[in-house]
Amino acid sequence: NFPSIPELFIYSNRDFYLPSTYLEREVLEPRKKVGADFTAVRFKGSPHVAHLRYFKEEYRREVLSFINVNKNVKSVREKLQKREHDEDHKKDRKGYLDDSFQPKFL
């Protein structure tokens, strides 16, 4: 069960709290096996949550690229909310039949 929206993983080979081998084996590999939509960026040498400080330009480029590629992606929740809104809107049209059953007046 992975999110229905693209994910971005930014990590390094020098993270004390989350070893890159663990992240790759336990998080990324299962996603890859099922074809989940994710991007993984592995920096070399930066400690935990210090990637921006060590690799400012590369970090920004990767984050902005991810945002630009995925800016129009809608989550399953957003799609369901829109569908419910559309259905509620149809119900509000009292006295009207479904659009496919509307009579045509010539």
N, C-alpha and C positions, 0 to 999 in steps of 0.2 A: 504494500500500500504506500504509494508515493504521491506527493502532491500532483494535482492536475495542471499545475503551472510550472514553467521552467525554473530551475534552481541554479544558483551560482555558488560554487564552492571555491573559496580563496584560502590557500594554505601554503605551508612551506615544509621543507625537509628538516627544519630545526625547531619545530614546535614542541616544547617540553610537555605541554598539557594534552595535546592530541597528536600523537605520532602520525606522520604521513602514511606509513605502511598500514596502520589501523584504518585510517580514513579511506584509503584506496581499497582495502580488502573488504571492510565491513559496510561501507556507505556507498562508494562509487561503483564497485564491481556489481553488486546486486541491481543497481539502477541500470547499468549497462546491459545486463542480461535480459531485462524486461523491456528495454528500449525507452526508458524514462528520459524526459527532456531535461538535460542538465549541462552545465558548463563547469569544468574544473580548471583552475589556474593554480599551478604549483610554482611557488617562488623558491629560490635557492638561497638559504642563509639567513632569512629573517626570522626572528623569534615570534612567539605567540602574539597575535594581533598587532604586529609592528610592520606589516607589509607596506602600508602606505608611507610610513616614515623612511623605510629603506629603499623602496622602489616607487617613488611618487608618480612619475610619468606612466610607467607600465601599469601600475595599479589603476590609475584613473582611466587609462585607455581601455583596460579590460572591463571595468565597471560600466563605463559609458557605452561601450560596444554591446554589452549584454542588455543594457536598458534599451538601446536603439533597436536591436534585433527583436526584442520581446515586448515592445511598448504597446502593441495592439492585441496582445494575448489576453483573453478573458478566462477567469477561473470557472470551474464548473458551477460554483455557487453563484457567480454573476450571471451565468447563462440561465440557471434555474430561476433566479430572481426576475430576470427579464421575461422569461416564459410565464411565470406566475402573474406578473404585472400585465402582460398582454391578455392572459385569460381573464383576469379581473376586469380589464377594460371592456372585453367583449360582454361580460355579465352585466356591466353597467349600462349597456345599450339596451334597455328594457324594450320589449316588444319587437326586437329585431331577431331574425334568424341568423344562423351562422352565415357568413359571407357567401359560402358556396351554394346556399339555398335562397339567396335573395332573388326575388322576382325581377325580371327585366321589364320595364315599361317602355313600350315603343310608341 
